Amino acid sequence: MEMTQCLLCEQTMLAQEDLRELGNGMAHRECLLRSVLGGIGHLENHIHWCVEVGDPDGGRTYRQSAIEVEKWVHDHGLEEATRATER
């Protein structure tokens, strides 16, 4: 299998990871979720991370933020994630 990089986080994708087609390439499923909902900093504290600091990933890499977004959605739910900018 040819080693390819995720189009979103640019890290090497492993065969055992949940991968999805994205345009002319592939991406981690978690990275796709992060690209839609925003980074973990956005979900944890939108005003601080997005408005004041300008880092929606809360100091994490894109990939780490994506993994944490997935866990956050699992713990809090998708509806709560869509309300993140209201806080």
Secondary structure, 3 states (H helix, E strand, C coil): CCCCECCCCCCECCCCCCEEEECCEEEEHHHHHHHHHCCHHHHHHHHHHHHHHCCCCCCCCHHHHHHHHHHHHHHHCHHHHHCHHHC
